[in-house]
Amino acid sequence: MADDRPRKPEDNSGVTRRDFMKVSAVGVAVPVVLGSVMDAAAEEVPIQGPGKVPITLQVNGKKLSAQLEPRVTLLDALRDNFDLTGAKRVCDRGACGACTVLMDGKPVYACAILAIDAQGRMITTIEALAEGDSLSPVMQAFVAHDAQQCGFCTPGFIVTTTNFLQKQPAPTAEEIRHGLSGNFCRCGTYDGIRAVALAHAGGKQS
């Protein structure tokens, strides 16, 4: 006698009811855990802005303070608020090096750092590299080797070159090319700039 009872469709998925319940539980738990972590992180990070906040910078051995919006870059703060215009705004995208300053002894692009994040760091600009009213040896070498034309890149190159020669007082030509590669000169005075570093190293161009 034929069996007319309805048959259940075959389940070829290989997933049992118990497996399904386990996966469902994980799917619910993960968002809950991530949500808790994100909530905790949000509580720990103070929110600054959008209005002006007090910012204090250590620049060239002096403490400089101003009320600035958190979005203000270190470059804008130096130029617009503290009248330190040596660092130049050229690309404004952290690519050309014209705005190079030293932060804790390392060259950085001032246009790519927020002033609020530079607090507590030692900032050195090109204004502090001169020796009183006289040019520094590196500055004098830039003049002697005709290592500038329009002058927009020159401050950044001088800061980078000075820092580079302090760390490598006797570099090779290849080390100079690599060490100064973070700065660009649209006038193409690279030969003169490399000659500055080689003159300090007592070497010759190659």
N, C-alpha and C positions, 0 to 999 in steps of 0.2 A: 504494500500500500504506500502510495507516494506521500512524502512529508511536505505539506503545504505551508509549514511555519516559515515566517520571514527570516532570512539569514542575515547576520551581521556582515558588513563588508570587510574583506580581508585588510588587515593593517600591516602594510609592508614597511612602515617607517622605522621600525626597530626601536621606537621610543615607548617605554612602558608608562603606565599611569604614575608610578612612583618617580620615574625619571622626570616626567613633566612637572610634577609637584616640586621637585628639587630645583629645576631650572626656574620655575616661577618664583620660588622663594628668593633665589639669588637676584633675579631681576628687580624684585621689590627692595631688597636690602641694599644693593649698590647705590641707588640714588639717595637713599636715606643716609648712608655713611658719607657719601660725597657731600651731601648737603650740610651735614654736621661739620665736616672739615672746613668747608667754605665759610660757614657761619663763624667758626672759631677764628679763621684767618681774618675775616672782616672786622672782628672785634679787636684784634691785636694791632692792626695797621691804622694809625691815625690818619684822618682825612684832612688834607690841607687845601684851602682855597674854596671857591674860585677867587675870592677877594684877596687883597694884599695881606701878607704876613711879615713879621720881622725876620730879616735874614742878616746874618753876620758872617763876613768872609775874612780870612787871613790872607792879605795880598801884599806881597813885597815887604813882609815884616810888620805890616800895620793892620789894625782891626778896622774894617769898614762895615758900616751897618746901613741898612735901608729897608723901607717897606716895599716889598715886591710881590707880584703875583707868582704863584708856584710854577707857572709855565715859562717864566723868564729864564733865558739861557745865561750861562756864565759870561759869554761874549757880550750879550746885551747889557748885563749888569755892569761889566767893566767899562764899556764904552759910554753908555747912556746915563749911568748913575754915579760912576766914580771917576769919570773923565780920564780913563786910561785907554787911549785910542790907538795904542801901538798895534795890538792884535786887530787884523783887518777882517771885515765881512766880505767874502767873495762868493763862494759857492753856497754857504749857509746850509750845507748838507753833510758836513763831516767828511769831505772828500779831497779838498785841495791843500789844506794845511796852512793857509794864510793866517788863521786865527790861533795858531799853536801857542800854548802857554805850558808852563811846568806845573804839575800837580803832584806834590810830595816827591819832587825830583824826577818825574817822568813826563815826557811830552804828551799832551792831549789836545784834542780839538775843542776849543772853548764853545763853539757853536753847537756841539753835540752833547753838552753837559748842562743840566739845570743848575742854576745858582743855588737853589735850596739843597741840592745834593752835594755841592762843593763845600758846605759848611764843615768846619773842623779839619779841613785839608789845607796844606800850605801851598798857596798859589804864587807863582813867580811869572811876571810878564817881562816883555823886552825892556820896559822902562827901568827895571832893576838891574839889567845886565851892563848898563853903561857905568863907567868908573867916574862918578861925580859928574863933572861937566865934560869929561873926555870920553871918546869912544873906546869900547873894549877892544882888545886885540883882534877878535873875530870881526867886529864891525869895521875896524880899520882895514882888515884883509879883504872884506867885501868891496870896499872902495878901491883898494890897490889893484885887485884882480878884475875890476869892472864886472862884478857878479850881480848886477841889478840893472833893470831898465825902467819899467813902469813903476816898480817899487811895491806893488801890492803884495807880492809873495815874500818880499825881503824880510819883514819882521819874523814871520813864521820860520823861514829858513835860518835866520840868525839864532833863534831860540833852539831849534833842533840841532843845528851845527855845534853850537856851544855845548849843549848837553852831550852830544855824541862824542866830541873831542875830550870832554871830561872823563868819559868812560873808556874811550879808546884813543889815547893820546898819540899813538903811532899806527894809524890804520892803513891798510892797503887800499889801492884804488877800488877793488871790488867791494871791500867792506864799506867804503864811503858810499858807493852806489846803493848798496843795500840799506845802510844806516839812514840815508836821507830820502829813501824812496817814498816816504809818507807825505812828502811835500811836492807840489807841482808848480812849475813856472811857465806861464803861458807865453812869455817872451823867448823861452828856450835858452836861458843863460846857464845851462847845466855845467858846461865846461868851466866857466868862471867860478861857479859855486864849488865844484869839486876841486878846483885849484886852490881855493881857500883852505880846505881841509888838508890837502896834500902839502901845502906850504907849512902848515903847523906840524905835519908829520915828517917834514924834511924829504918828501918824496917827489916824484915826477909823474906827470900824467901818462896814462897808458891806454 
